[in-house]
Each structure stands twice: as C-alpha cells, then as structure tokens.
Amino acid sequence: MSPELVTEICVVGGGPAGAAIARQLALLGHQVCLVEKAAFPRAHIGESLPPSILPVLDLLDLRPVVESAGFCRPQSAFIRWSTHLPFEKPYEPEAGLLVDRGRFDQLLLEAAQTTGVTLLQPAAAGRPTTQGQNQWTLPVRTPEGKTTIKAQFLINATGKHSGFDRQVKHHAVTTLALYGYWHDTAFQPGESFVEAGANEWFWGAALPDGSFNAAVFLAAERYAAARPHQRTAWYRSLLAQAPLLKGCLEGHLSRSVQVCDASFYLAPDPIGPDWLKVGDAAFAIDPLSAQGVQMALLSALQGGIAAHTLLTQPAKTEAVCSFYRHKIQETVTRSKTAAAYFYAAQNIYPASPFWQQRSQPPAVSQPAQWPQNTRLFELSDRIRLSPSAQLITTPVIQNNAIELIPALYHPSLESPMAYLGDVEMAALLELVTPGQTILELVQQWRRQHDLSMCWQILQWCWGQDILVLAAALVPPTSLPTVPSQPQLL
Ligand SMILES: Cc1cc2nc3c(=O)[nH]c(=O)nc-3n(C[C@H](O)[C@H](O)[C@H](O)COP(=O)(O)OP(=O)(O)OC[C@H]3O[C@@H](n4cnc5c(N)ncnc54)[C@H](O)[C@@H]3O)c2cc1C
C-alpha cells in the first residue's frame, strides 16, 4: 500500500450518491478517488424506487445500466391507508423498480470506475483534517494497511449513520424502522405494499431474489419504552396486525431483525468552499416517499456541478454555495410537505400522536397570494412591467457550471424565474418599454421566438400580473417590498 495518494477530489462513500457524483466529476475531467469501506455487494435497505427516479437516472446517463440489470419492474403498489379496503395504485407514467440494493449500488460504482475514478475498496476513511483551503488530508484504513489521501476537494457521501463528520444529528420527530427479510412466502417478486397501523405504518416488497422485506415504522420513544428483549417476537406481533403484510409470517426470517433510524435529518450546512455533502450525509427524508435514492442522486447531480464550478471558477464561491444550499433546502421542504400530506391522509385509525406529529407540514414562507389577472387584453392596450416585478441576478445551472444570470422576481413566484420553458425571461422582459402597446411588444419578441411562443409568454405574464396596463394605478401601500436576498436562494 503506497503511503500517500494525491488526488484532486476525494469522495468518501460509494453508495448511490458517492458513485454518481464521482462519475459525474470524472466525466467533467477531474481526477477523482472514491473510498468505500464495505466490500460490495453489501446489504442496504431502500429497495423500492418509484418511476420518478427514471428521469434522474436519465440526467446522469445511468438508466441503461440500471434497466439492463433485470430488476423487478412493478406496475403498481397495494395501499391500505385512507380506508380499510386496499387499493391498487398504478405507477405512472411507467413502471418503477424494485432492486437488490447490493447489486444496484455495485452497478453504479462500476459505472463510476469506467470513467476513470480510482476506487479504494474496502477502505475506511478516518476523520479528515485541513491545512488550509483545498488542502485536505484523510487517513484511510485498508486490509493491506494504512494510507493517507491528500485532496483539494472533499465530498462526504457517507450516508446517514457513519459518524464520519462527527456531527450530532438532531431530530424533531424520531422514527425507527424494524425490518427483516423473509423467505418461502407466497408473495411474487415485484409485489409491494404500504399500509397504516394504529401507531405505525408498514412497508413490504418482494425483491428480485424472491425474498420479502417487511418493515415497520414506529416512534423511537415507543420502541425505547417497550424495550423489547425479544425483538423478533415483538416485530412479528406488529406484523400480525398488518392485513396486507402478515402473509410473510408463514415464511421464515433469513436474517436477524434489524433496527435503524428512519427520521428526517438535515445537516446544518451542506457546502463550503472546498467541501460538500451529498445524499444522506446532507439530508435524509421520510422513507414513506420511497425517494431517498432518487434525492441522493439528484443531490449528486447538483453537487457535482457545484464542486466543478468551485474548482474551476473559485470567484463564484458565494453564488455556488448559495445555489447548493437552496437546492438542498428545496428538496427537503418539498419532501417534508409531501410526507405530511400523506400522513394526514391516513384515515383508518384515530389521529394518535404518532400520526398527528408527522402530519405537520414544514413552516415555510409561501409565495404571496396574488390575484390572477382574468381581464382580457387588447392588442392596443398600453402596458409596462408591474412595479412588483424586478430582474435580479440568480445562480442557475448552465453547461455543467453554475452561472449568474438575470431572473424574474415577483412576490407570487416561489423563487426567481430565469426561464419559462426554454425561454430566458430577462431577455424578453428587458425589451418592455413603459407605454408601448401589446402589439409592439409582441413584434419585438417575434424577432427572437415564434409567434405561438410569444403568445404563450404574453398570456402567462398578463395572467400573473407581471405585465400590467401602463395606466394601472397601484396604491403604494399594497406594494410588497422585494427582499434584498431573494427568498430561498
Ligand atoms: C428504513 C429505511 C427504508 C428506506 N426505504 C427506501 C426506499 O424504499 N426507496 C428509496 O429510494 N430510499 C429508501 N431509503 C433511503 C435510502 O436508503 C437512502 O436515501 C440512500 O441509501 C442514500 O444513499 P447515499 O449514497 O447517500 O448513502 P448510503 O447508501 O448509505 O451509502 C453510504 C456509503 O458510505 C460508506 N461509508 C460510510 N462511512 C464511510 C467511511 N468512513 N469510509 C468509507 N466509506 C464509508 C458506506 O459503507 C455506504 O456504502 C430508506 C431508508 C431507510 C432508513
């Protein structure tokens, strides 16, 4: 084992997030070393991947690798949640995936290796130290001995439970998962189930190898209070209360029952000038959405572009960090809101504290309720940009880097809008001259876009009150103030 390995980027952790970001950065021309402590294939929970993961795999150019692996492609899942009667929920717009995570993660890691990523595996990275910006040192332990990695940029992709960064993870609401793999059940590979219990919920799926993973999600306090000496017996007694899943009790458990933390988590900060966190190391969402892998891959995609920009254009550090923080926050807020909505939809059992606590949507500042402009316009109407609309600079992804470009700010928008479809909004709105007619404006826009596109944008701007009548009087007190820092950026 060589005593020292020098690399530009060191990725610690070879799960979906680590493998995807390492591959992306190698494709962008960087020298990448990935350190993974487990020998693959290794077991990992998180086998159900809904169809919404497929566009993310497309963006990472990993879909062919995954689709050719022969994993199960479920068309639907059986849900018992809002009524006692289960219903079959079809996956749309196409089938999802039920994978063996050991194999899935190995495929992604192999895809990273084919792009030139140097892989140290099995190799456990110890606590990193820094001698100054872009000067990281990591001790690494391998079966052959100890080594040291020196890197300019450090990516933490160690998942949720590694303790690599020694950060204490605080949870407002703590959830535990008890799960086990069953054999010789009557379930067919690809079948999956979600069902509510009185103070817990259940998830089960028949995996490609024919085993059935049955998981119970419950409050950590309940598990602590019950102190089940006989964990397996307790787990079995919970499953016996789940009409859709309890068929697995006729089979036999192939491994001991596992307990793991399944709480929501958000790292205090996911990025700095020479480091970032991706996947579960940055945030963990409620497993009810079954989108943990998808969101880990999405953060790898965004994080890869952030790391590439930090390394190639350090002058943009502030904008890049703000962009990545915003993206992580956006993902977490959307996931929390969706999970709260699903918990609130549970309608079989009374709203016990378990259900109530998880039904609370996150407190976020909502875009202002802005009345839609329903008045029809005339081509001869004289218009101007609304006093509430402004063009501000915002970071966006362009050509695999983060660029600062002008975007439309309006209080009714969730965040500044740089593009409407493929159209750069600022380029069109900069052409608006106060007092010109709608016809004159459309004639100007026509030089850049076809008539139907100009028409769609005009209607959207009119309906959203971005373009208003030049004569419209807006009482000064009703004007909202534009925040100096755009919201959520
Ligand atoms: C109970 C439960 C059920 C879930 N169900 C689903 C589901 O159905 N669908 C879904 O999409 N998601 C699900 N998830 C979430 C999903 O499993 C995770 O979001 C996903 O695995 C995150 O990927 P990652 O690459 O960030 O981390 P991980 O997959 O955890 O990978 C981290 C890697 O880092 C390595 N590592 C850690 N420390 C070190 C170190 N010091 N040195 C070197 N290597 C290190 C580990 O060995 C590991 O391979 C579930 C989660 C839980 C808790």
The ligand as an SDF file (V2000), in Angstrom:
LIG
                    3D

 53 58  0  0  0  0  0  0  0  0999 V2000
  -35.8330    2.1130    6.7820 C   0  0  0  0  0  0  0  0  0  0  0  0
  -35.4850    2.8180    5.5040 C   0  0  0  0  0  0  0  0  0  0  0  0
  -36.1460    2.4950    4.3280 C   0  0  0  0  0  0  0  0  0  0  0  0
  -35.8180    3.1420    3.1380 C   0  0  0  0  0  0  0  0  0  0  0  0
  -36.5030    2.8220    2.0000 N   0  0  0  0  0  0  0  0  0  0  0  0
  -36.2080    3.4670    0.8470 C   0  0  0  0  0  0  0  0  0  0  0  0
  -36.8790    3.1220   -0.3680 C   0  0  0  0  0  0  0  0  0  0  0  0
  -37.7410    2.2420   -0.4020 O   0  0  0  0  0  0  0  0  0  0  0  0
  -36.5390    3.7910   -1.5070 N   0  0  0  0  0  0  0  0  0  0  0  0
  -35.5690    4.7560   -1.5090 C   0  0  0  0  0  0  0  0  0  0  0  0
  -35.3000    5.3420   -2.5690 O   0  0  0  0  0  0  0  0  0  0  0  0
  -34.9100    5.0830   -0.3740 N   0  0  0  0  0  0  0  0  0  0  0  0
  -35.1930    4.4590    0.7890 C   0  0  0  0  0  0  0  0  0  0  0  0
  -34.4960    4.7750    1.9230 N   0  0  0  0  0  0  0  0  0  0  0  0
  -33.4360    5.7940    1.8560 C   0  0  0  0  0  0  0  0  0  0  0  0
  -32.1920    5.2970    1.0940 C   0  0  0  0  0  0  0  0  0  0  0  0
  -31.7810    4.0590    1.5740 O   0  0  0  0  0  0  0  0  0  0  0  0
  -31.0710    6.3240    1.2270 C   0  0  0  0  0  0  0  0  0  0  0  0
  -31.6010    7.6060    0.9830 O   0  0  0  0  0  0  0  0  0  0  0  0
  -29.9220    6.0780    0.2430 C   0  0  0  0  0  0  0  0  0  0  0  0
  -29.2970    4.8460    0.5060 O   0  0  0  0  0  0  0  0  0  0  0  0
  -28.8990    7.2140    0.3560 C   0  0  0  0  0  0  0  0  0  0  0  0
  -27.7840    6.9470   -0.4580 O   0  0  0  0  0  0  0  0  0  0  0  0
  -26.3480    7.5200   -0.0530 P   0  0  0  0  0  0  0  0  0  0  0  0
  -25.4320    7.1590   -1.1550 O   0  0  0  0  0  0  0  0  0  0  0  0
  -26.4570    8.9250    0.3580 O   0  0  0  0  0  0  0  0  0  0  0  0
  -25.9480    6.7260    1.2880 O   0  0  0  0  0  0  0  0  0  0  0  0
  -25.7090    5.1760    1.5000 P   0  0  0  0  0  0  0  0  0  0  0  0
  -26.4720    4.3860    0.5280 O   0  0  0  0  0  0  0  0  0  0  0  0
  -25.9690    4.9180    2.9380 O   0  0  0  0  0  0  0  0  0  0  0  0
  -24.1600    4.9650    1.1850 O   0  0  0  0  0  0  0  0  0  0  0  0
  -23.1550    5.4500    2.0380 C   0  0  0  0  0  0  0  0  0  0  0  0
  -21.8950    4.6280    1.8130 C   0  0  0  0  0  0  0  0  0  0  0  0
  -20.8220    5.2360    2.5280 O   0  0  0  0  0  0  0  0  0  0  0  0
  -19.9910    4.2170    3.0450 C   0  0  0  0  0  0  0  0  0  0  0  0
  -19.2240    4.7840    4.1660 N   0  0  0  0  0  0  0  0  0  0  0  0
  -19.7150    5.2520    5.3390 C   0  0  0  0  0  0  0  0  0  0  0  0
  -18.7170    5.7050    6.1160 N   0  0  0  0  0  0  0  0  0  0  0  0
  -17.5690    5.5270    5.4190 C   0  0  0  0  0  0  0  0  0  0  0  0
  -16.2030    5.8050    5.7040 C   0  0  0  0  0  0  0  0  0  0  0  0
  -15.8310    6.3580    6.8550 N   0  0  0  0  0  0  0  0  0  0  0  0
  -15.2780    5.4860    4.7750 N   0  0  0  0  0  0  0  0  0  0  0  0
  -15.6490    4.9300    3.5830 C   0  0  0  0  0  0  0  0  0  0  0  0
  -16.9370    4.6340    3.2760 N   0  0  0  0  0  0  0  0  0  0  0  0
  -17.8840    4.9430    4.1720 C   0  0  0  0  0  0  0  0  0  0  0  0
  -20.9740    3.1270    3.4510 C   0  0  0  0  0  0  0  0  0  0  0  0
  -20.3480    1.8590    3.5380 O   0  0  0  0  0  0  0  0  0  0  0  0
  -22.0080    3.2040    2.3290 C   0  0  0  0  0  0  0  0  0  0  0  0
  -21.7250    2.2910    1.2890 O   0  0  0  0  0  0  0  0  0  0  0  0
  -34.8090    4.1380    3.1280 C   0  0  0  0  0  0  0  0  0  0  0  0
  -34.1400    4.4640    4.3090 C   0  0  0  0  0  0  0  0  0  0  0  0
  -34.4780    3.8170    5.4870 C   0  0  0  0  0  0  0  0  0  0  0  0
  -33.7520    4.2030    6.7500 C   0  0  0  0  0  0  0  0  0  0  0  0
  1  2  1  0
  2  3  1  0
  2 52  2  0
  3  4  2  0
  4  5  1  0
  4 50  1  0
  5  6  2  0
  6  7  1  0
  6 13  1  0
  7  8  2  0
  7  9  1  0
  9 10  1  0
 10 11  2  0
 10 12  1  0
 12 13  2  0
 13 14  1  0
 14 15  1  0
 14 50  1  0
 15 16  1  0
 16 17  1  0
 16 18  1  0
 18 19  1  0
 18 20  1  0
 20 21  1  0
 20 22  1  0
 22 23  1  0
 23 24  1  0
 24 25  2  0
 24 26  1  0
 24 27  1  0
 27 28  1  0
 28 29  2  0
 28 30  1  0
 28 31  1  0
 31 32  1  0
 32 33  1  0
 33 34  1  0
 33 48  1  0
 34 35  1  0
 35 36  1  0
 35 46  1  0
 36 37  1  0
 36 45  1  0
 37 38  2  0
 38 39  1  0
 39 40  1  0
 39 45  2  0
 40 41  1  0
 40 42  2  0
 42 43  1  0
 43 44  2  0
 44 45  1  0
 46 47  1  0
 46 48  1  0
 48 49  1  0
 50 51  2  0
 51 52  1  0
 52 53  1  0
M  END
$$$$
